[in-house]
């Protein structure tokens, strides 16, 4: 009988296919972490600015004061009750306040044990507040345009962002944002990236940058510093803000070259190799091998915005 030749990768793929939690992902060879939010928050926490050596929170800059901690959510709504996550009961919910420009952020702090490809995968959904005062204003004005298909809440969702904070001696961020609407609440449905490095607390402490107001866009405050990449992409909003459909996202960067590589959302794949990643000019101490991921949700109107993550898988080829 002839010998069967099976590669290590084929064996690995066979094992992954037998695990219903992992088989929906397409990880790189080494799984760094798998965060199933049915079993907790797995280290995803609120982003807060730096405080001084005395722990004085009054010195935290205004835009970092209230980014809200992520919550475990059963995706409950006023009309259907508990929706549940894609698998199981709980998703991780990141929420903004109902204040135009407010941003909610969740961050996952790790370190690097190597250099190379790094991949972030998740299944996500996004929604605006289901029963908001803004919707009632539309209704009272008789101008909602509702036709049993389009819902005004679709234009009340601003943007969500996936990003890293990395340091291998040089500190840099890789950032991709889905801008659902512009600052005038017009649908754009466009992926964008920043052309400048994210302002840091140290730069402001040293007087090199002005202190930002509470609702500033902390990633890149000037709207002119965001550029589009690829064609607009429409997601499945599914008519009303209480129907949750889960979208697949896979984002690849390369820490050996400090570059973006690729972004896949559902069946849409974008080559990001030409997207620049601006580094910091100055060195930052105590950050060697920093490997942080963050996700954020930002509202462009006075309506709470939500980003839901069913689960997250981070993998590498180290």
Buried (B, 14 or more C-beta within 10 A) or exposed (E): EEEEEEEEEEEEEEEBEEEEBBEBBBBBEBBBEBBBBBEEBBEBBBBBBEBEEEEEEEEBBEBBEBBBBBBBBBBEBEEEEEBBBBBBBBBBBBBBBBBBBBBBBBBBBBEBEEBBBBBBBBBBBBBBBBEBEBBEEBEEEEEBEBEEEBBBBBBBBBBBBBBBBBBBEEBBBBBBBBBBBBBEBEBBBBBBBBBBBBBBBBBBBEEEBEEBEBBBBBBBBEEEBBEEBBEEEEBEBBBBBBBBEBBBBBBBBBBBEBBBBBBBBEEEEBEBEEBEBBBBEEEBEEBEBBBBBBBBBBBBBBBBBBBBBBBBBBBBBB
